[in-house]
Amino acid sequence: MAPLSPLGWRRTACGNCRSPNLRSFLDLGASPLADAFPETDAPELAYPLELAVCTDCWLVQLMEVVPGSVLYDGDYGFYTGASPSSILYFSEYAKWAMDRFGDQAHKLTVELASNDGTLLRHFARAGCPVLGVEPASNVVPSDLPTVVAPFGRRVAADIFGDRGPAGLIIANNVVAHVEDLDDFLGGMYDLLAPDGLAIIEVQYVGDLLTGNQFDHVYHEHRSFFSLGSLATTLAARGLHVLAYGFTSAQGGSLRVVASKRRSTQVAPESEEWLRSLSAYDGFQGRVDRVRDRLLDLLRQEKRARRTVAGYGASAKSTTLLNYCGIGPDMLDYVADATPAKVGRLTPGTHIPILGPDDREPDTYLLLAWNYLAGVLRRERDYMQRGGRFIVPIPVPVVL
């Protein structure tokens, strides 16, 4: 068991509305950092993974907060461009944004948490002035201007002074990662031009609950939003939802367009169920059932003398493998195409990570299950040769 770290701190109040009325509903024990892939078998520090919902504003949030200086310490292991499905998704995303908001994009497009530039590069190629902001220095590309720092009001003021206001701010899968919502969203407000727009995409908490997506719970993901809780959180910092839609990203995501202009946009009636404790109280039991069923399937594979490997050393796999207790005795290795991960070990469980073409097992445990459709297309020949996939979420099945 990895030792507990003293570096995190535990919430006593909601990260949005400051209410003390937090109701815990999911406890996944202690887990190592999801994107820190070790090179040796030395034990890593672990931090509690516990979810709670605020019964005043209904924001779902992680109770233990790990500082950003620990999460993004120069050995961060997530690269957007390593996923073929992400490359396609962000290509379509960029076209959608430029078709609708081209005027704003051509003033200045700033992407917060720009990672390796997979999305922002499309705007640069279209002739838009661009700037990325990214706290993890090791993933920053050399071909795009990037501020290497956590975003907040200070960074926003520096950008505003150097380049002026942003016509378009893009924040994909980052608002959910924020430690200080006041500082981050206040910075967005400060940087945005009066007629500017912000596009914000977050995993949708309704899909997390109904889809048993507990592996999305890791220390980078500090908040989990509904449309109602996101709109409330933004409005408290001067940003207002103008439009919203749902996408397939991350197993189900919410995308909103926001501005400084006031809007009458409200959460749909279909979200009423998310403002009741009954939506959250059964989640722990469903998660435990997924764990037990998955372990049964893996034991069956071993009894049948099939070789089993993981497919995709994703961040979410850290939570799934550690909570389920899946180690090298159940998975021979994990295959991943990210060069920075190959030759390393999975966090906590220490399963070797190999390149995707090094071996071919009888069965893969699909750790990147949210890319199921794309994986099955790419691995058609493998399945025709008799290869099998265990898909763990929402309910473990064998394909």
N, C-alpha and C positions, 0 to 999 in steps of 0.2 A: 504494500500500500504506500503510495506516495505521501510524503509529509504535507500537512496543511500549511499554506503560506500565511504569514502575518501581514502581507502587504495590502490585501483588499480591505474594504470597509463595508459594513452592512447598513442598508437603508433603514431609517426609522420613519421616513415620510416619503410621500409620492414625489417622483422626480419631475412631475408636471405641476400639480396643483398644491403640493406641500401638505396634503392631508395625511394624518397619521393612520388613516383607516385602510391599512393594507391587509388583504386576506391571502395567505399562502395556500396554493393549491397543487403544486408539483415540486417534489424533492427528488433530485437525481443524484444525491450524494456529492462527493468531491470528485472533481475531474481536472486534468491538466489543461493547459491552454490549447485551443483547438488547432491553431495554425503554427505551432512551434514544434517542428518535427526534429527529434533529437538524433544525434549521430552515434550515441553510445547507449548502453543499457543502464546508465546511472539514473536513479530515481529523479523524477521531476516534481516540482512543487504542484500541489493541487489546490483548487479553490471550490467552495460550495456552489452548486447549481440548484437554485430554488426560485421558483416563479411565484409572484403574487399579483393580485389585481387590486387596484384602488377602487373602493366602492363609492367614491365621490365622482371622479372623472372617468373611471373604467379603463384607465391605462394599465396594461399588463407590463410588468417589469421584473428584471432580475434583482433579487435581494442583495446579492454580493456584488460589489462593484470593484473590478480590478483596474488599477490606474492605466491610462493609455501609454505611459512610459514603459510599462511592463508588456503590454500587448503588442506594441509596435517598436520593439527594441533593436531593429536592424536585422533580425533573422526571421522576419515575417514570411510565411510560406504560401500565401495566396496570390496567384497571378491570373487575372481575368482571361488573358489571351491563351492560356493553356487548355481551355475548354472549347472544342469546336462548336458546341451548342451555344456557348456564351458569345463567341465571335459572330455567329449568325444572328443571334438575338439583338446584339448591340448594333449590328449593321442595319437591321430593320428599325430599331429604335431611333437611330440617328436620322434616317430618312423620314420617319414620322415627324420628328421634332422640327427638322428643317423645312418640311413641306408646310407645316402649320405656323411655325414661329420663326421664319427665316429672317424677318426684319430685326427681331430682337437678337437672334444668333449672330448677325453680321455687325452688331455694335460691339459686343464682347461676350463670349461664351466662357463661363467658368465652371469647371466640374470639380465638385468637392469629393474627396476620396477617389481620385482619378486612377489610382493603381498604376497599371502598366500602359495606360493610354488607349486601350482597345476601343472605347467609345469616342473619346475626345479627338482622336486622330481623324475620324470621319469629318468632323467640323472643320479641322485645319485644312484638310484636302479640298473642302468646298469653299475655301477662301475666307473663313471666319477667323477673326482674331481670337485666340484661345489661351486659356491658362488653366493648368491643373493645380490642385492642392492635395497633397498626399503626405501623411505622417510617416509611412514606412519607407525609409530611404532606399532600401535594397530593391524595391520593385519599380522605382521611378525610371521612365525611359529617357534616353538622351536626346530624342528628336522632338520633344515637346517642352515648352516652357512650363516649369512646375515649381511651386513653392513647397518645400519639404518642411512641413510643420502641421500640427493639429489645427484645424480651422476654428476660428472664434472671432470675437470683435477686434482684437488686436491685429490679427492677420488681415481681416476685412479692411481695416483702416489703412494698412500698408498698401494693399492692392488698390484701393480707391485713390490713394494719393499718387500712386505710380501710373495707373492706367485709366482711372475714372470709373464710373459705375458700370455694372454688368447689365447687359440687356437680357441675358439668359443665364440662369444658374441651374445646374443639374446636380442632383443629389440622389444617387442610386444606392440603396442598401447602406446608407450611412447615418441617416437621422436615427435609426434604430440602434446605432452603435454609440450614440453620444452620451458622454458622462454628465455634461452640464448643458441642458437644453436652452437655458436662458442665454448663455454665451454663444452657443452655436447658431441658434435661430436668430438671435439678436444680430450676429454677424451677417447672416443672410439678408436681414432687413436693411442693415447699414449699407451693404454692397450693392443692393439691387437698385436700378434706376427707377424713377417714379412710374414709368410705363413698362418696367421690366417684368419678367415672368420667372418663376421658379418651378421646375419639374422635379417632383419628389416621388421616389418609388420605395416602398417598404413591403416586407412580407406581411400578408394579411392574417390577422390573428384568428379570424373566423375559419380560414382554411387550416391553420395550424391545429386548432381544436378538433374540427370535424375529421381531419385527415390523420390524426394521431402523430403529428410531425414533431415529436419530442426531440429529435436529433437536431432541429434548428435551434435548440436552446444551448448556447455556449457563451463564453464570457464576453465576446465581442458584441453579442446581441443583448443590449441592455434594456430595450423596450420593444414591445410588440403591439402594433396599432390596429385598431378598427378605423373606419372612416370617421366615425364620431369622435374618437379620442384624438386622432390626428388633426382633425379640423379644430377641435378645442385647443389643442397644444399650440398650433400655429397662430390661431386668433389671439391667444394671450400674449403673443410676441409681435403682433401687428401684421401678420400675413393671413390672407383669406383665400379659401378654396374657391376657385372659379369653375372647375370641372374635375371629374374623376372617372376612372375606369379600372377594370381589373385585368391582369395579365397572367400568363402561365408561369412566369419566372419564380424560381424557388418553391415550386409546388403550389403557387398561388400568391400573387402580389397585388397591391393596391398602388395605383399611380394617380397623383393629383397634380393639377396645375394651379399655382397660387400666385397672388400678387399683393401689392399694398392696397389695392382697391377693395373696398368692402363688398361683400357678397351675401346674398340670402341663401346660399347653398347650405343645406343641412343634411345630416345623416339620413339614409333611407329607412323607412319603417321596418324593412327586413332585418335591421341590426338590433331591434328591440331585445332579442334573445341574448345579445352580448352585454346587456345592462342588467343581467340577473345572475346571481351566484350559481344558479343551477347549471349554467353553461360551463362552469369551471370545476365543479365539485367531483365529477366523474372522470376527470382526465387522468389522474394518477392510476386508477384501476385499469383504464384502457391501455396506458403505457406499459404497465406491468404485464398485461396479457400479450402485448406485442413482443415484449422481451421473452416471455416463457415460450411462446409459439416459435419464435426465431431460433431459440436454443434447441428446441425439439427437432426442427428441420435440419440444423447443422449436425446434430448427433446422428440423425438418420443417414445423412450423407457419409459420415465417417464410418458408420456401421456397414454401409454398402461398399466401403473401400474406394470411394470416389475422392479424388483430389479436389480441394476447395481453396479458392483464393478470393481476396477482395478485389473489387473493380472500382478504382477511383479513391485516392487518398484525400477525400474532401474534408473540409473543416467539420461538417456535420458527422462524419464517420467517427471522429474522436468521441463525441458524446455517445453515439450508438454503441461503439465497441466497448467503452469503459463501463457504461451503465449495464450492458448485458453481460459483461465479463467474458468477452470474446478475445482470445489471445492466440499465440502461435500454435497452441494445441488444436485449435479449430480452423484457423486460416494459415495456410503455408506461407503466404505472402500477400501483399496488396500491389496490384498493377496500377501505374499512374504514368501519364505522359509528361508531367512537369519535371524538367531537368533538375530543378533545385530540390526536388523531393526524392528523386531516385538515389538509392544508396543509403537513405536514412531509415528511420523507424517510425511507426505510428506512435503518437503521443500516449504515454501511459501504458499501452498494451504491448509496445515494442515488437510489432510484426514487421518484418523486412519489407521495404518498398522497392519494387523492381520496375524496369521499363516495360511498356505494354507488349513488346514482342519477345521478351526473354523466355517465356514459357507459356503453355496453354493448359489450364486445369480442366477437369471434368465439369466443374460447377463454379460459377462466380457468384459471390454475394455482392449485389449491386449497391455499393455505398453511396453512389451519386444517383439515387433513384429518381430524383426530380428531372433527370435527363433521359428517362427511360426510352421515350420514342426515338430519340437520336441514337442512343446506344444500340437499340435493336436493329436500326437500319445499318449502322456501321458494322455490327457483328453478325450479320445475316449468314455469312459463310461459316462462322464458328458454330452457330446453332444448327446449321444443316449438317455439320459433322457430328452432331450429337451433343454439343455443348448446352449447358443449362444455366439459367439465372435464377437466383433467389432474390426476390424483390421484397424488402423488409417493411415498407410503408405504403399504404396505411395499415394493411394486414399482411403478414408474411405469406408469400405464395411462391411456387416454383413454376418457371416458364421454360 
